[in-house]
Amino acid sequence: MSMDTETIIVTIMGREFRINCSEEEREGLLLAVSYLDKKMQQIKNERKIVGTEQIAIVAALHITHELLTMRPIKSFDTNEFKRRIKSIESKLDELLPGKENQ
């Protein structure tokens, strides 16, 4: 991976920004800029928010929410899951007729 960086100019909400990035990061950064610009334009049009700072904050909240709802649950407890399954199986065994009656 090259550590050489270049300065690229991106436009978000009609404003130009100079950003340093490596060649490997360039494509991902441009995708992120495009996504952010579209999200901010959408918020501006739908919510009639005028201030760029407010639009940026609302966009950041929306994008953060999207990210958090897409990531896998880190605190999944396999043992607790197995315990619950066994508990449900036990309850079903109590409620359903035994196999010997079928």
N, C-alpha and C positions, 0 to 999 in steps of 0.2 A: 504494500500500500504506500503510495507516494505521500510525502508530507508537504509537497509544494502546494501553495495556495494561490488562488487568483481572486481578484475582486470582480464580482459581477454586480450589475445594476438590475434591481427588481422593482416592480411597480405594484403597490398595494393601495387600493382606494385612490388611484390617481397620483399618489406620492411616490417618488423614487427613493430607493434605499440602496446603499452600497454595502455589500456583504462579502466577507472573505470566506472562501471555502476551498476544499481540495477538489480535484477533478472527480474523485470517486463520490464525493458528496453532492456534486453539482445537480445531477438529475433529481435526486431525492429532494434537495432544497427547492428546486424549481416546481416540483409537484406540490410541496408544502405551501409555497407562495401562492400558487394557483388555487389551492383548496382554501387557504385563508382568505384570499381576495374574494372568492365566490361567496364564502360564508359571511364575510363582512358586508358585501353588497346585498345579500339576501336579507340580513338583519336590518340594514338601513332601509330597504324597500318595504319590508313587512311590518316593522315596528315603528317606523317613522322617527327613529332616533337620529339626531343631527350630529352630535359631538362624536368625532372620530375616536376619542379616548373611551367613551361609553360603548361605542360599537365594538371596539377592540376587546373590552372587558367581557361583554356579552358573548362575543365570538369565542373568546378563550374559555368561558364557562361551558358553552355548547360543545366545543371540541374536547374539553376535559371530560365532560359527561359521556360523550361517545367513546372515548378511550377507556374510561373506567367500566363502562357496561360491556365492552368487548373483551376485556382481559379475563383470563381464567381466574377462578377463585383460588387464592393461595392457601387459605386456611381449611381446605377440605380435609376432614378427619375420616380416614378409611375405617378405623375401628368403630367410631360412632355410627357410621353408615351401616356396617355389618351388624352392630348391636340392634339398630332400629329394624333392619330386615328380619332378624331372628325374632324380635318382639312381634312384628306383624305376622310372621309365619305362625307363631304360637297362638295368636288371637284367631287367625284363620282356622287353625287346627281345632280350637275350642268351638268355633261357630259352625264349621262345616262338618257334615257327616263323615265318619271314618271311611277309609278305602274298603274296609271289610264289608261295608253295607252296600257296596256298589255291585 
